[in-house]
């Protein structure tokens, strides 16, 4: 099925997980299990959460901090929002800030008036955050409050501001389209979650009026943001096994999108790439991933559930290289930075591997805490938020 009129000439657009049984709804209680320390379920089997030692390094690349800014403690569900004019970031205590993207200088700092669960999402004139009570709070680019919306359960990932619509994912599996000027609900995708899922704090990727979102159960949705119509639904992975735990095949990270393809990765499943307009499956590769994927013009880069970083040929999914020197460091999602791929581990070290051959070539110490989400591309570098509360804009050479 084609996404009618919503996917012409698509361009590249721009996450830790918690295992939940059911969902945390405003109308009913359910069991919420502890946060999963990606990329394994060692906490279920008595394994240690302590990362392995830093690997030996012969440095061939240097990562440098362009700027650093303080915002406040945060966790999964928080990630900085980038626009051409601003960087926005939020903290759990309700802090919301705007920064100059060139210098990291604070432009304004406000309090949302309540604790936050996720965000922010931003457009040119609007920045949006969410709470664990399902409230969606919108502010102008000047920091002034605009409106408060409501969804059915906690907001679990950064909202996505697309033209006249704000797309919001709630913890019960629903996806909402709220009017950007009033916060009123315009449409709802009323799907339900499997009985056991991995919480998807990543959100989705928007491009030219459509949003791509990975879902519990192994599917990838292409949604027309103005109407909520499902243009296509692709199967990234199919549940297998005899237990609910075995059958988890959730997509828990951001898809990688360019003008021709959209690719996603599922836990206990595979990496799959689809035609971006028609949703036709192009190829698959059996690699389980919690942390996520990124790509360039010729390759995809995947952080697998075993902690390895793998490069795949984008034309057919064939393996190009595999680097497992960081397998015990509990690394998060990858991002391209110059000629390298960057990942951040649970102790806040940024590690660099060469895109050409996967050699481990550099690292940078930060504040000692993991990233809240997969780093975002930011000019010639990357940008991320640490759980201790710092924003880092970093480049590499």
The 8 nearest C-alpha neighbors of each residue, nearest first, counted from 0:
[[1, 231, 277, 230, 2, 278, 276, 232],
 [2, 0, 277, 230, 3, 276, 231, 278],
 [230, 3, 1, 5, 4, 6, 276, 231],
 [4, 2, 5, 1, 230, 6, 223, 0],
 [3, 5, 6, 2, 7, 1, 223, 208],
 [4, 6, 3, 208, 2, 209, 223, 7],
 [5, 7, 4, 276, 9, 2, 209, 207],
 [8, 6, 9, 5, 4, 207, 276, 258],
 [9, 7, 258, 6, 10, 207, 259, 276],
 [8, 10, 258, 7, 6, 257, 206, 207],
 [11, 9, 258, 257, 12, 206, 8, 256],
 [10, 12, 257, 256, 258, 13, 9, 206],
 [13, 11, 206, 204, 256, 205, 10, 257],
 [12, 204, 375, 11, 205, 376, 255, 256],
 [372, 373, 201, 371, 15, 200, 75, 252],
 [16, 14, 75, 37, 36, 372, 290, 35],
 [15, 17, 198, 35, 197, 34, 199, 200],
 [18, 16, 34, 35, 198, 197, 19, 33],
 [17, 19, 197, 32, 198, 196, 35, 34],
 [20, 18, 31, 32, 196, 21, 195, 197],
 [19, 21, 195, 30, 194, 31, 22, 196],
 [20, 22, 194, 19, 195, 29, 192, 30],
 [23, 21, 171, 170, 24, 29, 20, 19],
 [24, 22, 29, 28, 170, 152, 171, 25],
 [23, 25, 152, 27, 26, 22, 171, 28],
 [26, 24, 152, 27, 151, 132, 23, 133],
 [25, 27, 24, 28, 151, 152, 23, 29],
 [28, 26, 24, 25, 29, 23, 22, 152],
 [29, 27, 23, 24, 30, 26, 25, 22],
 [30, 28, 23, 22, 21, 31, 27, 20],
 [29, 31, 20, 32, 19, 28, 21, 22],
 [30, 32, 19, 20, 29, 33, 18, 22],
 [31, 33, 19, 18, 30, 34, 20, 17],
 [34, 32, 35, 17, 18, 31, 19, 42],
 [33, 35, 17, 16, 18, 36, 32, 15],
 [34, 36, 17, 16, 37, 18, 33, 40],
 [35, 37, 38, 34, 15, 39, 16, 48],
 [38, 36, 39, 35, 15, 329, 289, 290],
 [37, 39, 304, 289, 329, 306, 36, 305],
 [40, 38, 37, 41, 304, 36, 305, 35],
 [39, 41, 42, 43, 35, 44, 38, 36],
 [42, 40, 46, 44, 43, 39, 45, 47],
 [41, 43, 40, 45, 44, 46, 47, 48],
 [44, 42, 41, 40, 45, 46, 35, 39],
 [45, 43, 41, 42, 46, 40, 47, 39],
 [44, 46, 42, 43, 41, 47, 40, 48],
 [47, 45, 41, 44, 42, 48, 43, 40],
 [46, 48, 49, 41, 45, 42, 50, 44],
 [47, 49, 50, 46, 41, 42, 36, 329],
 [48, 50, 47, 51, 328, 327, 329, 46],
 [51, 49, 328, 327, 48, 329, 52, 345],
 [50, 52, 327, 328, 49, 53, 326, 325],
 [53, 51, 54, 50, 328, 327, 325, 55],
 [52, 54, 51, 55, 328, 325, 56, 50],
 [55, 53, 52, 56, 324, 325, 51, 359],
 [56, 54, 53, 57, 324, 359, 52, 58],
 [57, 55, 58, 54, 360, 361, 359, 362],
 [56, 58, 360, 59, 55, 361, 359, 60],
 [57, 59, 360, 361, 60, 56, 61, 362],
 [58, 60, 360, 361, 57, 61, 359, 396],
 [61, 59, 361, 396, 360, 58, 62, 395],
 [60, 62, 396, 395, 361, 63, 59, 362],
 [61, 63, 395, 394, 363, 396, 393, 362],
 [64, 62, 394, 393, 395, 65, 61, 363],
 [63, 65, 393, 66, 392, 394, 391, 62],
 [66, 64, 393, 392, 63, 394, 67, 391],
 [67, 65, 392, 64, 103, 391, 102, 68],
 [66, 68, 391, 390, 392, 103, 389, 64],
 [67, 69, 390, 389, 103, 70, 66, 391],
 [70, 68, 389, 388, 390, 71, 67, 387],
 [69, 71, 388, 389, 90, 68, 89, 88],
 [72, 70, 388, 90, 69, 73, 387, 389],
 [73, 71, 388, 387, 386, 90, 91, 74],
 [74, 72, 386, 90, 91, 388, 77, 71],
 [73, 75, 371, 386, 77, 76, 72, 91],
 [76, 74, 371, 77, 15, 200, 372, 14],
 [77, 75, 156, 117, 200, 155, 157, 74],
 [76, 78, 117, 118, 75, 74, 371, 157],
 [79, 77, 372, 384, 118, 371, 80, 119],
 [80, 78, 88, 87, 81, 119, 384, 86],
 [81, 79, 87, 120, 86, 121, 119, 88],
 [80, 82, 86, 85, 79, 87, 83, 121],
 [81, 83, 85, 84, 86, 122, 123, 80],
 [84, 82, 85, 81, 100, 123, 86, 122],
 [85, 83, 82, 100, 99, 86, 123, 81],
 [86, 84, 82, 100, 99, 98, 83, 81],
 [85, 87, 81, 98, 100, 80, 97, 82],
 [88, 86, 97, 80, 79, 96, 98, 85],
 [87, 89, 79, 96, 95, 119, 80, 97],
 [88, 90, 95, 94, 119, 96, 118, 70],
 [91, 89, 71, 73, 94, 92, 72, 93],
 [90, 92, 115, 73, 93, 114, 72, 116],
 [91, 93, 114, 90, 94, 115, 113, 71],
 [94, 92, 114, 111, 115, 110, 113, 91],
 [95, 93, 110, 90, 89, 92, 109, 111],
 [94, 96, 89, 109, 108, 88, 110, 93],
 [97, 95, 108, 88, 87, 107, 89, 109],
 [96, 98, 87, 106, 107, 86, 105, 85],
 [99, 97, 105, 86, 106, 103, 104, 85],
 [98, 100, 103, 104, 85, 101, 102, 86],
 [101, 99, 85, 103, 86, 102, 98, 84],
 [102, 100, 99, 103, 104, 66, 98, 65],
 [101, 103, 104, 99, 100, 66, 65, 98],
 [104, 102, 99, 98, 100, 66, 101, 68],
 [103, 105, 99, 102, 98, 106, 68, 100],
 [104, 106, 98, 107, 97, 103, 99, 96],
 [107, 105, 98, 97, 104, 99, 108, 96],
 [108, 106, 97, 105, 96, 109, 142, 98],
 [107, 109, 96, 95, 97, 94, 110, 106],
 [110, 108, 95, 94, 96, 111, 107, 142],
 [111, 109, 94, 112, 93, 95, 108, 113],
 [110, 112, 93, 113, 94, 109, 95, 114],
 [111, 113, 110, 93, 114, 94, 109, 92],
 [114, 112, 93, 111, 115, 92, 110, 130],
 [113, 115, 93, 92, 91, 130, 116, 112],
 [114, 116, 130, 91, 93, 129, 117, 92],
 [115, 117, 130, 131, 129, 91, 154, 76],
 [118, 116, 76, 77, 129, 156, 157, 155],
 [119, 117, 157, 128, 77, 120, 158, 129],
 [118, 120, 128, 157, 127, 80, 88, 89],
 [119, 121, 158, 127, 159, 157, 80, 118],
 [122, 120, 126, 160, 125, 80, 127, 119],
 [121, 123, 125, 160, 124, 126, 82, 161],
 [122, 124, 125, 82, 121, 140, 84, 83],
 [125, 123, 140, 122, 139, 126, 121, 141],
 [124, 126, 139, 122, 140, 121, 138, 123],
 [127, 125, 121, 138, 120, 137, 139, 119],
 [126, 128, 137, 120, 119, 136, 121, 138],
 [127, 129, 118, 119, 136, 135, 117, 120],
 [130, 128, 135, 117, 154, 134, 116, 115],
 [131, 129, 115, 116, 132, 134, 133, 154],
 [130, 132, 153, 116, 133, 154, 115, 129],
 [133, 131, 153, 130, 134, 152, 25, 154],
 [132, 134, 153, 152, 150, 130, 131, 154],
 [135, 133, 149, 130, 132, 129, 148, 136],
 [134, 136, 129, 148, 147, 149, 128, 133],
 [137, 135, 147, 128, 127, 129, 146, 134],
 [136, 138, 127, 146, 145, 126, 144, 147],
 [139, 137, 144, 145, 126, 143, 142, 125],
 [138, 140, 125, 141, 142, 143, 124, 126],
 [139, 141, 124, 142, 125, 126, 138, 123],
 [142, 140, 139, 143, 138, 107, 124, 97],
 [143, 141, 139, 140, 138, 144, 109, 107],
 [142, 144, 139, 138, 141, 145, 140, 109],
 [143, 145, 138, 137, 146, 139, 142, 136],
 [144, 146, 138, 137, 139, 143, 147, 136],
 [147, 145, 137, 181, 182, 144, 136, 148],
 [146, 148, 136, 135, 182, 137, 134, 149],
 [149, 147, 135, 182, 134, 183, 136, 146],
 [148, 150, 134, 133, 135, 151, 147, 182],
 [151, 149, 133, 152, 134, 169, 148, 175],
 [150, 152, 133, 25, 169, 24, 149, 153],
 [153, 151, 133, 24, 25, 169, 170, 150],
 [152, 154, 131, 133, 132, 170, 169, 155],
 [153, 155, 169, 129, 133, 130, 168, 156],
 [156, 154, 200, 76, 117, 170, 169, 153],
 [157, 155, 76, 200, 202, 117, 201, 154],
 [156, 158, 118, 119, 120, 117, 202, 76],
 [159, 157, 120, 167, 166, 118, 156, 127],
 [160, 158, 166, 120, 165, 161, 157, 167],
 [159, 161, 165, 122, 121, 120, 164, 166],
 [162, 160, 164, 165, 163, 159, 208, 122],
 [161, 163, 164, 160, 179, 208, 122, 165],
 [162, 164, 179, 178, 161, 165, 180, 225],
 [165, 163, 179, 178, 161, 177, 162, 176],
 [164, 166, 160, 177, 159, 176, 179, 161],
 [167, 165, 176, 159, 175, 158, 164, 160],
 [166, 168, 158, 175, 174, 165, 169, 176],
 [169, 167, 174, 154, 173, 155, 175, 156],
 [170, 168, 154, 152, 153, 171, 173, 155],
 [169, 171, 153, 172, 152, 155, 22, 154],
 [170, 172, 22, 169, 173, 152, 24, 23],
 [173, 171, 191, 170, 192, 169, 190, 174],
 [174, 172, 189, 169, 188, 190, 171, 168],
 [173, 175, 168, 188, 167, 187, 169, 172],
 [176, 174, 187, 167, 166, 186, 177, 168],
 [175, 177, 166, 186, 185, 165, 164, 184],
 [178, 176, 184, 165, 182, 183, 185, 164],
 [177, 179, 182, 164, 183, 180, 181, 163],
 [178, 180, 164, 163, 165, 182, 181, 177],
 [179, 181, 178, 182, 163, 146, 145, 164],
 [182, 180, 183, 178, 179, 146, 177, 145],
 [183, 181, 148, 178, 177, 179, 146, 180],
 [184, 182, 177, 178, 181, 185, 148, 149],
 [183, 185, 177, 186, 176, 178, 182, 175],
 [186, 184, 177, 176, 178, 183, 187, 226],
 [185, 187, 176, 184, 227, 175, 226, 188],
 [188, 186, 175, 189, 174, 176, 173, 227],
 [187, 189, 174, 173, 190, 175, 186, 227],
 [190, 188, 173, 187, 191, 174, 172, 175],
 [189, 191, 173, 188, 172, 192, 174, 171],
 [192, 190, 172, 189, 171, 193, 173, 215],
 [191, 193, 172, 194, 215, 171, 21, 190],
 [192, 194, 195, 196, 216, 191, 215, 21],
 [195, 193, 21, 20, 192, 196, 243, 19],
 [196, 194, 20, 193, 19, 21, 243, 247],
 [197, 195, 19, 18, 198, 215, 193, 247],
 [196, 198, 18, 17, 19, 16, 199, 249],
 [197, 199, 17, 16, 18, 200, 196, 19],
 [198, 200, 251, 201, 197, 16, 252, 202],
 [201, 199, 156, 76, 155, 202, 75, 198],
 [200, 202, 14, 252, 199, 156, 253, 251],
 [203, 201, 156, 200, 157, 253, 212, 199],
 [202, 204, 212, 211, 253, 210, 205, 201],
 [203, 205, 211, 210, 13, 12, 206, 253],
 [206, 204, 210, 209, 12, 211, 203, 207],
 [205, 207, 209, 208, 12, 9, 210, 10],
 [208, 206, 209, 9, 6, 205, 5, 7],
 [207, 209, 5, 206, 224, 223, 161, 210],
 [210, 208, 223, 224, 206, 222, 205, 207],
 [209, 211, 205, 222, 204, 221, 203, 206],
 [212, 210, 221, 204, 203, 220, 205, 222],
 [211, 213, 203, 220, 219, 214, 210, 202],
 [214, 212, 219, 250, 218, 220, 251, 211],
 [215, 213, 218, 250, 217, 219, 249, 216],
 [214, 216, 249, 217, 250, 196, 192, 218],
 [217, 215, 249, 248, 218, 214, 247, 193],
 [216, 218, 249, 236, 248, 235, 215, 250],
 [217, 219, 234, 214, 235, 233, 216, 213],
 [220, 218, 213, 233, 232, 212, 214, 234],
 [221, 219, 232, 212, 211, 222, 231, 213],
 [220, 222, 211, 230, 231, 210, 229, 232],
 [221, 223, 229, 210, 209, 230, 228, 227],
 [224, 222, 209, 227, 228, 225, 226, 5],
 [223, 225, 209, 227, 226, 208, 222, 210],
 [226, 224, 223, 227, 164, 163, 208, 176],
 [227, 225, 228, 224, 223, 186, 185, 176],
 [226, 228, 223, 224, 222, 186, 225, 229],
 [229, 227, 223, 226, 222, 230, 224, 2],
 [230, 228, 222, 231, 221, 227, 223, 220],
 [2, 231, 229, 221, 1, 222, 228, 0],
 [230, 232, 221, 229, 0, 278, 220, 233],
 [233, 231, 220, 219, 221, 218, 234, 278],
 [232, 234, 219, 218, 235, 278, 231, 220],
 [235, 233, 218, 236, 217, 219, 232, 237],
 [234, 236, 217, 218, 271, 233, 269, 219],
 [237, 235, 217, 268, 234, 269, 248, 265],
 [236, 238, 217, 239, 248, 234, 268, 235],
 [239, 237, 246, 248, 247, 236, 216, 240],
 [240, 238, 246, 237, 245, 241, 247, 248],
 [239, 241, 245, 246, 242, 238, 243, 244],
 [240, 242, 245, 243, 239, 246, 244, 238],
 [243, 241, 245, 244, 240, 246, 239, 247],
 [242, 244, 246, 245, 195, 247, 241, 194],
 [245, 243, 242, 246, 247, 195, 240, 241],
 [244, 246, 240, 242, 243, 247, 241, 239],
 [245, 247, 238, 239, 243, 244, 240, 248],
 [246, 248, 244, 245, 249, 238, 196, 243],
 [249, 247, 266, 217, 267, 216, 268, 265],
 [250, 248, 215, 217, 216, 265, 266, 247],
 [249, 251, 265, 213, 214, 217, 264, 252],
 [250, 252, 199, 249, 289, 201, 213, 265],
 [253, 251, 291, 201, 250, 290, 254, 14],
 [252, 254, 201, 203, 255, 202, 291, 204],
 [255, 253, 263, 262, 256, 252, 261, 204],
 [254, 256, 262, 261, 293, 263, 253, 292],
 [257, 255, 261, 11, 260, 12, 254, 262],
 [256, 258, 11, 10, 260, 259, 9, 261],
 [257, 259, 9, 10, 8, 260, 11, 256],
 [260, 258, 275, 257, 274, 9, 261, 276],
 [261, 259, 275, 274, 257, 273, 256, 258],
 [260, 262, 256, 273, 275, 255, 272, 257],
 [263, 261, 272, 255, 254, 271, 273, 256],
 [264, 262, 254, 271, 270, 255, 272, 235],
 [263, 265, 270, 269, 288, 250, 271, 291],
 [266, 264, 250, 268, 249, 269, 248, 288],
 [265, 267, 287, 288, 248, 268, 289, 249],
 [268, 266, 287, 248, 265, 247, 269, 288],
 [269, 267, 265, 236, 287, 266, 248, 285],
 [268, 270, 285, 286, 287, 284, 265, 264],
 [269, 271, 264, 284, 283, 263, 286, 285],
 [270, 272, 283, 235, 262, 263, 282, 269],
 [271, 273, 262, 281, 261, 282, 280, 260],
 [274, 272, 280, 281, 279, 278, 261, 260],
 [273, 275, 260, 278, 279, 276, 277, 259],
 [274, 276, 260, 261, 259, 278, 273, 277],
 [277, 275, 274, 278, 6, 1, 2, 259],
 [278, 276, 1, 279, 274, 0, 275, 231],
 [277, 279, 274, 273, 275, 231, 276, 233],
 [280, 278, 274, 273, 277, 281, 233, 275],
 [279, 281, 273, 282, 272, 278, 274, 271],
 [282, 280, 273, 272, 279, 274, 283, 271],
 [283, 281, 272, 271, 280, 315, 316, 284],
 [284, 282, 271, 270, 272, 316, 269, 285],
 [283, 285, 270, 269, 286, 316, 271, 282],
 [284, 286, 269, 270, 268, 287, 283, 267],
 [287, 285, 269, 284, 270, 268, 303, 288],
 [288, 286, 266, 267, 268, 269, 304, 303],
 [289, 287, 303, 304, 266, 265, 290, 264],
 [290, 288, 266, 291, 304, 251, 38, 37],
 [291, 289, 332, 331, 288, 302, 252, 38],
 [292, 290, 332, 252, 289, 302, 288, 301],
 [291, 293, 301, 300, 333, 332, 302, 255],
 [292, 294, 300, 255, 334, 299, 333, 301],
 [295, 293, 299, 298, 300, 255, 296, 292],
 [294, 296, 298, 297, 299, 293, 335, 300],
 [295, 297, 298, 294, 313, 299, 257, 312],
 [296, 298, 313, 295, 312, 299, 314, 294],
 [299, 297, 312, 313, 311, 295, 294, 296],
 [298, 300, 294, 311, 310, 293, 313, 301],
 [301, 299, 310, 293, 292, 309, 294, 311],
 [300, 302, 292, 309, 308, 303, 291, 310],
 [301, 303, 308, 307, 291, 290, 332, 306],
 [304, 302, 288, 305, 306, 307, 287, 301],
 [303, 305, 288, 38, 306, 287, 289, 39],
 [306, 304, 303, 307, 326, 38, 39, 287],
 [307, 305, 326, 304, 303, 38, 302, 329],
 [306, 308, 323, 326, 303, 322, 305, 302],
 [309, 307, 302, 322, 301, 321, 303, 323],
 [308, 310, 321, 301, 300, 320, 322, 307],
 [309, 311, 300, 319, 320, 299, 318, 298],
 [312, 310, 318, 299, 316, 319, 317, 298],
 [311, 313, 298, 316, 317, 314, 315, 319],
 [314, 312, 298, 297, 316, 315, 299, 311],
 [313, 315, 312, 316, 297, 317, 298, 282],
 [314, 316, 317, 313, 312, 282, 281, 283],
 [317, 315, 312, 311, 313, 284, 314, 318],
 [318, 316, 312, 311, 315, 319, 313, 284],
 [317, 319, 311, 320, 310, 312, 316, 309],
 [320, 318, 310, 311, 312, 317, 321, 309],
 [321, 319, 310, 318, 309, 357, 356, 322],
 [320, 322, 309, 308, 310, 323, 357, 307],
 [321, 323, 308, 307, 357, 324, 309, 320],
 [324, 322, 307, 326, 325, 308, 321, 306],
 [323, 325, 326, 322, 54, 307, 359, 327],
 [326, 324, 328, 323, 327, 306, 307, 54],
 [325, 327, 306, 323, 307, 328, 324, 305],
 [328, 326, 51, 325, 50, 329, 306, 52],
 [327, 329, 50, 325, 51, 330, 326, 344],
 [330, 328, 344, 345, 327, 38, 37, 50],
 [329, 331, 344, 343, 328, 342, 345, 306],
 [332, 330, 290, 343, 342, 344, 373, 333],
 [331, 333, 290, 373, 291, 342, 302, 292],
 [334, 332, 342, 341, 292, 293, 340, 302],
 [333, 335, 341, 340, 293, 374, 336, 342],
 [334, 336, 340, 339, 341, 337, 333, 294],
 [337, 335, 339, 380, 340, 338, 341, 334],
 [336, 338, 339, 395, 335, 379, 380, 396],
 [339, 337, 354, 336, 353, 340, 335, 355],
 [340, 338, 353, 354, 336, 337, 352, 335],
 [339, 341, 335, 352, 334, 351, 336, 354],
 [340, 342, 351, 334, 350, 333, 335, 336],
 [341, 343, 333, 350, 349, 331, 332, 330],
 [344, 342, 349, 330, 348, 331, 347, 350],
 [343, 345, 330, 347, 346, 348, 329, 328],
 [344, 346, 369, 347, 329, 368, 330, 328],
 [347, 345, 367, 368, 344, 369, 348, 366],
 [346, 348, 368, 367, 369, 344, 365, 345],
 [349, 347, 364, 344, 343, 363, 346, 365],
 [348, 350, 343, 363, 362, 342, 347, 364],
 [351, 349, 362, 342, 341, 361, 343, 348],
 [350, 352, 341, 361, 340, 360, 362, 339],
 [353, 351, 359, 358, 357, 340, 360, 339],
 [354, 352, 339, 357, 358, 355, 356, 340],
 [353, 355, 339, 357, 356, 340, 338, 352],
 [356, 354, 353, 357, 338, 339, 358, 352],
 [355, 357, 358, 354, 353, 320, 319, 352],
 [356, 358, 353, 352, 354, 322, 320, 355],
 [359, 357, 353, 352, 356, 360, 322, 354],
 [360, 358, 352, 351, 361, 357, 353, 56],
 [361, 359, 58, 59, 352, 60, 351, 358],
 [362, 360, 351, 58, 60, 350, 61, 59],
 [363, 361, 350, 349, 351, 348, 62, 364],
 [362, 364, 349, 348, 62, 365, 350, 361],
 [363, 365, 348, 349, 347, 362, 366, 367],
 [366, 364, 347, 367, 348, 363, 349, 368],
 [367, 365, 368, 347, 364, 387, 385, 389],
 [366, 368, 347, 346, 365, 369, 348, 364],
 [369, 367, 347, 346, 366, 386, 385, 345],
 [368, 370, 345, 347, 346, 385, 386, 344],
 [369, 371, 385, 372, 384, 386, 383, 343],
 [370, 372, 75, 74, 386, 385, 14, 384],
 [14, 373, 371, 370, 78, 374, 75, 15],
 [372, 374, 14, 332, 375, 331, 333, 370],
 [375, 373, 383, 382, 381, 334, 372, 376],
 [376, 374, 382, 381, 377, 383, 373, 13],
 [375, 377, 381, 380, 382, 378, 374, 334],
 [378, 376, 381, 380, 382, 379, 375, 392],
 [377, 379, 380, 376, 381, 394, 382, 336],
 [380, 378, 377, 394, 337, 336, 381, 376],
 [381, 379, 394, 377, 336, 393, 378, 376],
 [380, 382, 376, 377, 375, 393, 392, 374],
 [383, 381, 392, 375, 374, 391, 377, 376],
 [382, 384, 374, 391, 390, 375, 370, 79],
 [383, 385, 390, 370, 389, 371, 78, 391],
 [386, 384, 370, 389, 388, 387, 371, 369],
 [385, 387, 73, 388, 74, 72, 371, 368],
 [388, 386, 72, 385, 368, 389, 71, 73],
 [387, 389, 71, 72, 70, 385, 386, 69],
 [390, 388, 69, 385, 68, 384, 70, 387],
 [389, 391, 384, 68, 67, 383, 69, 385],
 [392, 390, 67, 383, 382, 393, 66, 384],
 [391, 393, 382, 66, 65, 381, 64, 67],
 [394, 392, 64, 65, 380, 381, 63, 391],
 [393, 395, 380, 63, 62, 379, 381, 64],
 [396, 394, 62, 61, 63, 337, 336, 60],
 [395, 61, 60, 62, 337, 394, 338, 63]]
